[in-house]
Amino acid sequence: MSLRDTILRRHSGRALLAVCAGAACVALGVVAFDALANAASRLPELSAEWREFCSPGSFRHRAALRLAQAAPNPAAPDPAARTPHDAPPFPGMPPLVDPANIYAGIAADRLSPAVAGDLPRVYVPNRRSGDVYVIDPASLKVIDRFKVGINPQHVVPSWDLRTLWVANNAEGRPDGSLTPIDPRTGKPGRSIAVDDPYNMYFTPDGKAAIVVAEAFKRLDFRDPQSMALIQSLETPDCKGINHADFSKDGRYAIFTCEFEGKLVKIDMVARKVLGYLTLSRGGMPQDIRSSPDGKVFYVADMHADGVFEIDGDEFAEIGFIATGIGTHGLYPSRDGRKLYVANRGSHRVLGPPHGKGSVSVIDFATRNIEATWPIPGGGSPDMGNVSADGKRLWLSGRFDDVVYAIDTTSGAVAIIKVGKEPHGLTVWPQPGRYSLGHTGNLR
């Protein structure tokens, strides 16, 4: 349990005293320390020594206060990571359909001519069984399956929407690969050897794929067709780099650092690290998505059980929304008004089946939760996307070896059995002009 959680959940005098002591006071900061000191000093059961320690103006209080003032705030923004609000867009990025709504281009009626003739399918990578199951979304039945590389994690639409790449990161091995799927036939092609492709994104102009080499704390910029390496960018303080989203102008991206409790901001034009941000009560940040207006990034945190709100330009934490246990995947609705939040039901990387999994629905305008849909019988909703018509949210059931097809009006759930440990499934086709990666971050 974090220090902040300890303060919030325990209200007895003795617990407050424990929090006031020593290094805890430093971690709390000036305002929190003073508030606790004033509250604790009024508790009748305190000894004279503890009263003196927690009394404003006392020697011990002043000493602890000086330590708190000197201690760095772990969630303080890095001035070097701030981004100008009026910078020109990323060179070569297609202009936004609506500058007030970055999701205007993924509305249900905006299928690109590039996907005409593509088969309507749901592609499910199963990490432990090393295969992809193919679901017909109309019948809700598995109609095909095929082997891919070792430990397939995500199915990623290419920038030009012509290929679906299966990212096989071969955890702990040197033989990672990317397997292409032709969306017109639904069949895989020959895999390409690539170092540790846990996930993949694309530069906003489509000129480079960005392979997220999680184990190496590295982003590899590659040719988007041949996957030949162009350039590598080290992110040394981002252990567990995995998910990302891009600013409205495409000039920067924010990646989550799963095993550091941090975020890293990347200058996409200069291809350099701008800075890091430590989340105030986070422990395992996962998916990240922008608000429709591009002003706020929502960060799912599996240990904090909710979504952090981040001012992307300032690179500062500005809020938090509690959702459910094991908050994991984030998906905007087709009209850009809602954010579907998958709560995986466990804080563990490899959790038990039938956990307290659920989906929370956040209203982008109010930043409030308007609905919560529990998985019947328990479950582990993880990664996926929304159907082209917006009527179903498709999510993998990571620890239950199933896929959930969730009605976005009622929250009713259909369950489909798949392979072992399904992860980042993609629904295809999806509306949009181009893909920025992951399971379908289209614009």
C-alpha positions as CSV (number, residue, x, y, z in Angstrom):
1,M,0.0,0.0,0.0
2,S,1.4,3.4,-0.9
3,L,1.9,6.2,1.6
4,R,-1.0,8.2,0.3
5,D,-3.3,5.2,0.5
6,T,-2.2,4.6,4.1
7,I,-3.2,8.2,5.0
8,L,-6.5,7.9,3.2
9,R,-7.5,4.5,4.5
10,R,-6.4,4.7,8.1
11,H,-7.8,7.4,10.4
12,S,-6.8,6.3,13.9
13,G,-4.5,8.5,15.9
14,R,-1.8,5.9,16.0
15,A,-1.8,5.5,12.2
16,L,-1.6,9.2,11.8
17,L,1.4,9.3,14.1
18,A,3.2,6.6,12.2
19,V,2.7,8.7,9.0
20,C,4.0,11.8,10.7
21,A,7.3,10.3,11.6
22,G,10.7,10.8,10.0
23,A,11.0,10.1,6.2
24,A,7.2,9.8,5.9
25,C,6.9,13.5,6.6
26,V,9.4,14.2,3.9
27,A,7.5,12.2,1.4
28,L,4.2,13.9,2.2
29,G,5.4,17.4,1.4
30,V,4.7,20.7,3.2
31,V,0.9,20.9,2.8
32,A,0.2,17.3,3.7
33,F,2.6,17.4,6.7
34,D,1.0,20.5,8.1
35,A,-2.5,19.1,7.7
36,L,-1.6,15.9,9.5
37,A,0.4,17.7,12.2
38,N,-2.6,19.9,13.0
39,A,-5.0,17.0,13.1
40,A,-2.7,14.7,15.1
41,S,-1.9,17.4,17.7
42,R,-5.6,17.5,18.7
43,L,-5.8,13.7,19.4
44,P,-6.1,13.2,23.2
45,E,-4.3,9.9,23.4
46,L,-0.9,11.3,22.1
47,S,2.1,11.3,24.4
48,A,3.8,14.6,25.3
49,E,6.7,13.7,23.0
50,W,4.4,13.1,20.0
51,R,2.4,16.3,20.8
52,E,5.7,18.2,20.7
53,F,6.7,16.6,17.4
54,C,3.4,17.3,15.7
55,S,2.8,20.8,17.2
56,P,3.3,23.6,14.6
57,G,6.3,25.8,15.7
58,S,8.1,23.1,17.7
59,F,11.7,22.1,17.0
60,R,10.8,18.7,15.7
61,H,8.0,20.1,13.6
62,R,10.3,22.8,12.1
63,A,13.0,20.2,11.3
64,A,10.6,17.9,9.6
65,L,9.1,20.8,7.7
66,R,12.5,21.9,6.4
67,L,13.1,18.3,5.2
68,A,9.7,18.3,3.4
69,Q,10.4,21.7,1.8
70,A,13.8,20.4,0.5
71,A,12.5,17.1,-0.8
72,P,11.6,16.9,-4.5
73,N,8.0,16.4,-5.5
74,P,7.9,13.1,-7.4
75,A,5.1,14.3,-9.6
76,A,6.6,17.7,-10.4
77,P,6.8,18.5,-14.1
78,D,10.1,18.8,-15.7
79,P,10.4,22.3,-17.2
80,A,12.5,20.9,-20.1
81,A,9.6,18.7,-21.1
82,R,7.1,21.5,-21.6
83,T,5.9,21.9,-25.2
84,P,4.8,25.2,-26.8
85,H,1.0,25.3,-27.3
86,D,1.3,27.0,-30.8
87,A,4.0,24.8,-32.4
88,P,3.4,23.8,-36.1
89,P,2.2,20.2,-36.6
90,F,4.5,17.3,-37.3
91,P,5.8,17.7,-40.9
92,G,3.8,15.5,-43.3
93,M,1.1,14.6,-40.8
94,P,-2.3,14.7,-42.5
95,P,-4.4,17.6,-41.2
96,L,-7.0,16.9,-38.6
97,V,-10.6,16.4,-39.7
98,D,-11.7,18.6,-36.8
99,P,-9.1,20.5,-34.7
100,A,-11.6,20.4,-31.8
101,N,-11.9,16.6,-31.9
102,I,-9.0,14.4,-32.9
103,Y,-11.4,11.4,-33.1
104,A,-13.7,13.0,-35.7
105,G,-11.8,10.9,-38.3
106,I,-12.8,7.6,-36.6
107,A,-16.5,8.1,-36.6
108,A,-18.6,5.1,-37.8
109,D,-19.2,6.6,-41.2
110,R,-15.6,7.3,-42.0
111,L,-14.2,4.0,-43.3
112,S,-11.2,4.7,-45.6
113,P,-11.3,3.5,-49.3
114,A,-8.1,1.7,-48.4
115,V,-10.0,-0.9,-46.4
116,A,-12.7,-1.5,-48.9
117,G,-12.9,-5.3,-49.4
118,D,-11.2,-6.1,-46.1
119,L,-12.8,-8.9,-44.3
120,P,-14.7,-8.0,-41.1
121,R,-12.7,-9.9,-38.5
122,V,-11.4,-9.8,-34.9
123,Y,-7.8,-10.9,-34.7
124,V,-6.8,-12.3,-31.3
125,P,-3.1,-12.9,-30.4
126,N,-2.7,-15.6,-27.7
127,R,0.6,-15.0,-25.9
128,R,1.1,-18.5,-24.3
129,S,-0.3,-20.6,-27.2
130,G,1.7,-18.6,-29.8
131,D,-1.2,-18.3,-32.3
132,V,-3.8,-15.9,-33.6
133,Y,-7.5,-16.8,-33.4
134,V,-9.8,-15.2,-36.0
135,I,-13.4,-14.4,-35.0
136,D,-16.3,-13.6,-37.3
137,P,-17.9,-10.6,-35.5
138,A,-21.3,-11.3,-37.0
139,S,-21.6,-14.9,-35.7
140,L,-19.3,-14.5,-32.7
141,K,-17.5,-17.7,-33.6
142,V,-13.9,-18.6,-34.2
143,I,-13.5,-19.3,-37.9
144,D,-9.7,-19.6,-38.2
145,R,-6.5,-19.9,-36.3
146,F,-2.8,-19.9,-37.3
147,K,0.6,-20.0,-35.7
148,V,2.8,-16.9,-35.5
149,G,6.0,-16.1,-33.7
150,I,6.8,-16.6,-30.0
151,N,4.7,-14.7,-27.5
152,P,2.4,-12.7,-29.7
153,Q,1.4,-9.5,-27.8
154,H,-0.5,-7.1,-30.1
155,V,-2.1,-7.0,-33.5
156,V,-1.1,-3.6,-35.0
157,P,-2.7,-1.9,-38.0
158,S,-0.1,-0.3,-40.3
159,W,-0.1,3.4,-40.9
160,D,-1.4,2.9,-44.5
161,L,-4.1,0.4,-43.2
162,R,-2.9,-2.3,-45.6
163,T,-1.2,-4.7,-43.2
164,L,-2.0,-6.0,-39.7
165,W,1.3,-6.7,-37.9
166,V,1.4,-9.3,-35.1
167,A,4.1,-8.3,-32.6
168,N,5.8,-11.4,-31.3
169,N,8.3,-10.3,-28.7
170,A,9.7,-13.7,-27.7
171,E,10.1,-12.7,-24.0
172,G,13.6,-13.4,-22.8
173,R,14.7,-14.8,-26.2
174,P,16.6,-13.3,-29.1
175,D,14.1,-14.4,-31.8
176,G,11.4,-11.8,-31.7
177,S,9.5,-11.2,-34.9
178,L,6.6,-9.3,-36.7
179,T,4.1,-11.4,-38.7
180,P,2.1,-9.6,-41.4
181,I,-1.6,-10.4,-41.9
182,D,-3.3,-9.4,-45.2
183,P,-6.7,-8.0,-44.1
184,R,-8.2,-8.8,-47.5
185,T,-7.6,-12.5,-47.0
186,G,-7.2,-12.8,-43.3
187,K,-4.1,-14.9,-43.8
188,P,-0.5,-14.5,-42.4
189,G,2.6,-13.9,-44.4
190,R,6.3,-14.6,-43.7
191,S,7.5,-13.3,-40.4
192,I,10.3,-10.7,-40.2
193,A,13.0,-11.0,-37.4
194,V,12.8,-7.9,-35.1
195,D,14.3,-7.3,-31.7
196,D,11.7,-7.6,-28.9
197,P,8.6,-6.1,-30.6
198,Y,6.3,-5.9,-27.6
199,N,4.2,-3.2,-29.3
200,M,4.4,-0.9,-32.3
201,Y,3.5,2.6,-33.4
202,F,4.1,4.8,-36.4
203,T,5.3,8.3,-36.9
204,P,2.5,10.7,-37.8
205,D,3.7,11.0,-41.4
206,G,3.9,7.2,-41.8
207,K,7.6,7.2,-42.8
208,A,8.7,5.1,-39.8
209,A,7.4,2.3,-37.7
210,I,8.3,2.6,-34.0
211,V,9.0,-0.8,-32.5
212,V,8.7,-0.7,-28.7
213,A,11.6,-2.9,-27.6
214,E,10.4,-3.1,-24.0
215,A,13.1,-5.4,-22.6
216,F,15.8,-3.1,-23.9
217,K,14.2,0.2,-22.8
218,R,14.4,1.4,-26.4
219,L,12.3,2.7,-29.3
220,D,13.5,1.3,-32.7
221,F,12.5,3.4,-35.7
222,R,12.2,1.1,-38.7
223,D,11.2,1.2,-42.3
224,P,7.4,0.7,-42.2
225,Q,7.4,-1.9,-45.0
226,S,10.7,-3.9,-44.7
227,M,11.2,-3.2,-41.0
228,A,14.9,-2.5,-41.6
229,L,16.3,-0.5,-38.7
230,I,16.7,3.2,-39.2
231,Q,17.5,4.5,-35.8
232,S,17.3,3.6,-32.1
233,L,16.3,5.8,-29.2
234,E,17.3,4.8,-25.7
235,T,14.9,5.5,-22.9
236,P,17.1,4.5,-19.9
237,D,14.8,5.6,-17.1
238,C,11.7,3.9,-18.6
239,K,11.7,0.3,-17.5
240,G,8.8,-1.5,-19.1
241,I,8.1,1.0,-21.9
242,N,5.1,-0.2,-23.7
243,H,2.1,2.0,-24.6
244,A,1.8,5.4,-26.1
245,D,-0.3,8.1,-27.6
246,F,0.5,11.2,-29.6
247,S,-0.2,14.9,-29.2
248,K,-2.8,16.6,-31.4
249,D,-0.1,18.2,-33.5
250,G,1.9,14.9,-33.6
251,R,5.0,16.7,-32.4
252,Y,5.4,14.6,-29.3
253,A,4.3,11.2,-27.9
254,I,4.0,10.1,-24.3
255,F,4.9,6.5,-23.5
256,T,4.2,4.7,-20.2
257,C,6.9,3.0,-18.2
258,E,5.1,0.1,-16.6
259,F,7.8,-1.0,-14.2
260,E,9.0,2.5,-13.1
261,G,5.6,4.2,-12.3
262,K,6.6,6.9,-14.8
263,L,5.9,8.4,-18.2
264,V,8.4,9.5,-20.8
265,K,7.8,12.3,-23.3
266,I,9.4,11.9,-26.7
267,D,10.0,14.7,-29.2
268,M,8.9,13.0,-32.4
269,V,10.5,15.6,-34.7
270,A,14.0,15.5,-33.1
271,R,13.5,11.9,-31.9
272,K,14.8,12.6,-28.5
273,V,13.7,12.2,-24.9
274,L,12.2,15.4,-23.5
275,G,11.7,14.3,-19.9
276,Y,10.2,11.9,-17.4
277,L,7.2,12.3,-15.1
278,T,6.7,10.1,-12.0
279,L,3.1,9.5,-11.2
280,S,2.1,10.5,-7.7
281,R,0.5,7.3,-6.6
282,G,1.0,5.1,-9.5
283,G,2.8,1.8,-9.7
284,M,2.1,0.2,-13.0
285,P,1.0,2.6,-15.8
286,Q,-0.5,0.8,-18.8
287,D,-2.4,2.3,-21.8
288,I,-2.6,6.0,-22.5
289,R,-5.1,7.9,-24.7
290,S,-5.6,11.6,-25.5
291,S,-8.8,13.5,-24.9
292,P,-10.7,14.6,-28.0
293,D,-9.4,18.2,-27.8
294,G,-5.8,16.9,-27.2
295,K,-5.4,18.8,-23.9
296,V,-5.5,15.9,-21.5
297,F,-3.9,12.4,-21.7
298,Y,-5.6,9.6,-19.7
299,V,-3.2,7.0,-18.2
300,A,-4.5,3.7,-17.0
301,D,-2.6,2.5,-13.9
302,M,-3.0,-1.2,-12.9
303,H,-1.9,-0.6,-9.3
304,A,-3.6,2.8,-8.7
305,D,-6.9,1.3,-9.9
306,G,-7.8,4.3,-12.0
307,V,-6.8,6.8,-14.6
308,F,-4.4,9.7,-14.2
309,E,-5.1,12.9,-16.1
310,I,-2.0,14.5,-17.6
311,D,-1.6,17.9,-19.2
312,G,0.5,16.8,-22.1
313,D,2.0,20.1,-23.1
314,E,3.0,21.0,-19.6
315,F,3.8,17.3,-18.9
316,A,2.1,17.6,-15.5
317,E,-0.3,15.4,-13.5
318,I,-3.6,17.3,-13.0
319,G,-6.1,14.7,-11.7
320,F,-7.1,11.2,-11.1
321,I,-10.3,9.1,-11.7
322,A,-10.8,5.9,-9.7
323,T,-12.3,3.2,-12.0
324,G,-11.8,-0.4,-10.9
325,I,-9.3,-3.1,-10.0
326,G,-6.3,-3.4,-12.3
327,T,-7.1,-0.5,-14.7
328,H,-5.5,-1.4,-18.1
329,G,-6.9,-0.6,-21.6
330,L,-8.4,2.7,-22.9
331,Y,-10.6,3.1,-26.0
332,P,-12.6,6.1,-27.2
333,S,-16.1,5.7,-28.5
334,R,-16.7,6.2,-32.2
335,D,-18.3,9.6,-31.5
336,G,-15.4,10.7,-29.4
337,R,-17.7,11.4,-26.4
338,K,-16.7,8.5,-24.1
339,L,-13.7,6.6,-23.0
340,Y,-14.1,2.9,-22.3
341,V,-11.7,1.8,-19.5
342,A,-10.9,-1.9,-19.1
343,N,-10.3,-2.9,-15.5
344,R,-8.5,-6.2,-15.6
345,G,-9.5,-7.4,-12.1
346,S,-6.1,-8.0,-10.7
347,H,-2.9,-6.1,-9.8
348,R,-0.7,-8.9,-10.9
349,V,1.0,-9.3,-14.3
350,L,-0.2,-12.9,-14.4
351,G,-3.4,-12.8,-12.5
352,P,-6.1,-15.4,-11.6
353,P,-9.1,-16.1,-13.7
354,H,-12.6,-14.8,-12.8
355,G,-11.3,-11.7,-11.1
356,K,-13.3,-8.6,-10.4
357,G,-13.0,-7.4,-14.0
358,S,-15.1,-4.6,-15.3
359,V,-15.4,-1.8,-17.8
360,S,-15.8,1.8,-16.7
361,V,-17.3,4.4,-19.1
362,I,-15.9,8.0,-18.7
363,D,-17.6,11.0,-20.1
364,F,-14.9,13.0,-21.8
365,A,-16.7,16.3,-21.3
366,T,-17.3,16.0,-17.5
367,R,-14.4,13.6,-16.7
368,N,-16.9,11.6,-14.7
369,I,-17.8,7.9,-14.7
370,E,-21.2,7.4,-16.2
371,A,-21.5,3.6,-16.1
372,T,-19.6,0.5,-14.9
373,W,-20.2,-2.9,-16.5
374,P,-18.9,-5.9,-14.5
375,I,-17.9,-9.0,-16.3
376,P,-20.5,-11.7,-15.5
377,G,-19.0,-14.3,-13.3
378,G,-15.7,-12.4,-13.1
379,G,-13.1,-11.8,-15.7
380,S,-10.0,-10.1,-16.9
381,P,-10.8,-7.5,-19.7
382,D,-7.5,-6.3,-21.2
383,M,-6.9,-4.9,-24.6
384,G,-8.9,-4.5,-27.8
385,N,-11.0,-1.9,-29.6
386,V,-14.4,-0.7,-30.7
387,S,-16.3,-2.2,-33.7
388,A,-16.5,0.0,-36.8
389,D,-20.1,0.8,-36.1
390,G,-19.4,1.6,-32.4
391,K,-21.9,-0.9,-31.1
392,R,-19.5,-3.4,-29.5
393,L,-16.4,-3.1,-27.4
394,W,-14.1,-6.1,-28.1
395,L,-11.6,-7.0,-25.3
396,S,-9.4,-9.9,-24.6
397,G,-10.0,-11.8,-21.3
398,R,-6.3,-12.1,-20.5
399,F,-6.5,-14.6,-17.6
400,D,-9.6,-16.4,-18.7
401,D,-8.6,-17.4,-22.2
402,V,-11.7,-15.7,-23.7
403,V,-12.8,-12.7,-25.7
404,Y,-15.5,-10.3,-24.5
405,A,-17.9,-8.6,-27.0
406,I,-19.6,-5.9,-25.0
407,D,-22.7,-4.0,-26.1
408,T,-21.8,-0.3,-25.8
409,T,-25.4,0.6,-25.0
410,S,-26.3,-1.9,-22.3
411,G,-23.0,-3.4,-21.2
412,A,-24.3,-6.9,-22.0
413,V,-21.4,-9.3,-22.5
414,A,-21.0,-12.2,-25.0
415,I,-18.0,-14.5,-24.2
416,I,-16.0,-16.4,-26.9
417,K,-13.4,-19.1,-26.0
418,V,-10.0,-18.5,-27.6
419,G,-6.4,-19.6,-27.1
420,K,-4.1,-19.3,-24.0
421,E,-3.7,-15.8,-22.6
422,P,-5.2,-13.5,-25.3
423,H,-3.7,-10.0,-25.3
424,G,-3.9,-7.1,-27.7
425,L,-6.6,-8.0,-30.2
426,T,-7.7,-5.8,-33.0
427,V,-11.0,-5.3,-34.7
428,W,-10.9,-4.8,-38.4
429,P,-11.7,-2.8,-40.4
430,Q,-11.8,0.4,-38.4
431,P,-12.8,3.9,-39.5
432,G,-9.9,6.4,-39.9
433,R,-7.5,7.7,-42.5
434,Y,-4.3,6.3,-41.0
435,S,-3.1,4.3,-38.0
436,L,-0.6,5.5,-35.3
437,G,-0.3,1.9,-34.1
438,H,-1.2,-0.3,-31.1
439,T,-4.5,-2.2,-31.6
440,G,-5.9,0.7,-33.7
441,N,-5.1,4.2,-32.6
442,L,-6.5,5.7,-35.8
443,R,-6.9,9.3,-36.7
